[in-house]
Amino acid sequence: MPGTVPPLPTPSKLGRAAWLLGASAAGLIIGSAATAWANVATQALDALAVPPDDGVMEAPGEELIVELRFGRALLNDAISAYAIGPTLLLPLDAFVRSLDFAISVDAAIGRASGWFVNEARTFDLDVASGIVTIEGRQSNYPPGAVQRFDDDLYVSTAVLAQWFPIDFAFDNTTLSLDVSARERMPFEDALKRKEMQARQRAVQVETGELLPRVTPDYALASWPMADISIGGSYNQRGAEQSQVSTQIAGDLLFASASGFASFDQQGRLRDPRLRLERRDEEGYALGFKGLTGVALGDTFTRNIPLISTGATGLGLSFTNQPLNRLSDLDRVTLRGNVPPGWDVELYRNGALFDFGQATPDGRYEFTDVPLQPGVNDMLVVLLGPQGQRREVTQRYYAGPGLISPGQQYFDVFVGQHEGRLFRVDDDTTRDAQGTGKDRWLASFETGLTPNLSLASAYARVPIGDKVRDFGLVGLRSQLGGLFGRLDFAYDDRGGIGAEVSALTRIGTTSWSVRQGWFSGLDSEETRRSGEGLKLRTEVRVEQPLQLGKLPPINSAYQVRYDRLPNLDRATISARHALFVLPFALANSLDTQVSPGTPISVQGNLLGSARLRAKDQIRTNLAYSAGKRVRLQALSMGWQRTLSLDTQVRADVSQTISGTRETSVVGSVTQRFKQMFIGTFAGYGRFQGAVAGINAFFSFGRGPAGRPGPP
């Protein structure tokens, strides 16, 4: 019958897939839950037990480096704290020193004593007995509220507020802890004296700032830094290949300029890009207060929830948002420029997450990388064929990104979808649907209360061969350690969509939940699930697993369900990453179940190792599973540094499914004064014997001001 949804897979089909997910998903989820419950039980027992004499404990939670502030005054610019769910633990010794309390702390014996505010307000803490005595009155504190770690006593902010006339307000987005006093504190007088002295010195030097702000000194034009790669090869079948690519960076028109261009073997220019940008975290991108970033030319655009995905475009963008602020709750897309032929590795918080390779037009992209609540350090490692190594580091904070009441953030892009500043006939995007059409994006957010903000957005983007208009309104909230979003989107044809999402951490387990409902909303974002999306449910759990004395295994499990007009589809994913010096391993397993189609299970095992600082090994094993496990493809690369100037490398790859392709390549790279030159030779089943030469060199302005290698 037309429009009838096909029946779901029979129990026998599901049974055949059960064993596939048992080891990687169900079993590990049970292990994850058991580990979480064990951690809770252990913490409860540890809180009731007397700490050991040596005071050695494991880290009580996620470590944060926070600022301690009192109004506009900075009491401590880097105080170590630990987050356990919604609870924040502060080091007692550093805290009392910041507030000028006359309290001495001896973590080795678990005691703290002295006075605060005035000498009559005595204080004594005995961790062994679990008793605190304040002004002669004894009381107990909750289990786990005081912990010994890292040569200090860590106390929860809730208990500190009971002990002292102090209240706390923690801003997750800026990692700032604001202190307010319920009565006058002695350090307030010292702060006022410092302010008065600063004003007096300012008058004496006839300036409003003791430390004048230094802005980036952009030039009208500067000698650029450039990476240039030249390569050519010839194989047994008579095919010749050659390519030249270059990346440049420098100053142009009083902005930071970056560009890319390549030339094919006929000498034709391909994929030229140029981007001008000014950035300043404090909001002085144009020299006056107001904008943190301005960009012009070939640029990337941010995504808008439910509406647009990140894409390239030609146009103008400007924003006053903090740099690297997330446009989504718990995921980020990482993009950048890299010479063609380079390998790319992605690490998240020190764990190997994914591999990739540069595209022919000189880009890398990792889409929708999931983040954990709190700080996420992302490391992108760029590896060249001649042994070059570049690193790109970025830090993101996953949470609601709330802003202060009355404050506003905006982000605007006006331009062309997949447009290019310099368009040539052989651009790789010249035939892409929607190329050159309008792409306008604008988002606005304002703070309502300390825990609630209002967001809105407008987008004009091409969908297929038509340009469509979209709007969005939403709320961003925080309740303790729970971060939430509610978004409502609509389009110019009456389609609507709504999604609620939440992110939190319970103990060492991170949870992310999304639920979306759609009625006719046809956007870039919904089309990733399929046209006509009606319902989308997603649950993601991340939990470090501890197996014996091995380092923790970062494990993540995700279940996603999409309902389309004639199809129900479920996707189950499991990812595990382990870092044991010098090995970094990551395994991902994706299983897709939909009515009327065979169950699809795809796996990928990645490995990387650096041995004795001379050898580097990288492996990639792709496999699938149905009634039995099948190997799909295998690749392995080995590189040895013979000396500071000489490297050898061997790469082997084997495609097993479909067209069986075997490739073996060996290369030797020699570094000369100003460049790398590599020669390689190998064999492929379809191309036969192959040989070629590559050269890579960089140039810029040297210390003496003359052009040369940087």
Buried (B, 14 or more C-beta within 10 A) or exposed (E): EEEEEEEBBEEEBEEBBEEBBEEBBBEBBEBBEEBBEEBEEEBEEBBEEEBEEEBEBEEBBBBBEBBBBBEEBEBBEEBBBBBBBBBBBBBBBBBBBBBBBBBEBEBEEBBBBBBBBEEEBBBBBBBEEBEBBBEEEEEEBEBBBBBBBBEBBBBBBBBBBBBBBBEBEBBBBBBBBBBEBEEEBEBBEEBEEEEEEEEEEEEEEEEEEEEEEEBBEBEEEBBBBBBBBBBBBBBEEEEEEBBBBBBBBBBBEBBBBBBBBBBBEEEEBBBBBBBBBBBBEEBBBBEEEEBBBBBBBBBBBBBBBBBBBBBBBBBBBBBBBBEEBBBBBBBBBBBBBBBBBBBBBBBBBEBBBBBBEBEBBBBBBBBBBBBBBBBBEBBBBBBBBBBBEBEBEBEBBBBBBBBBEEEBBBBBBBBBBBBBBBEEEEBBBBEBEBBBBBBBBBBBBBBBEBBBBBBBBBBBBBBEEEBBBBBBEBBBBBEEBBBBBBBBBBBEEEBBBBBBBBBBBBBBBBBBBBBBBBEBBBBBBBBEBBEBBBBBBBBBBBBBBBEEEEBBBBBBBBBBBBBBEEBBBBBBBBBBBBBEEBBBBBBBBBBBBBBEEBBBBBBBBBBBBBEEEEEBBBBBBBBBBEEEEEEBBBBBBBBBBEEEEEBBBBBBBBBBEEEEBEBBBBBBBBBEEEBBBBEBBBBBEEBEEBBBBBBBBBBBBEEEEEEBEE
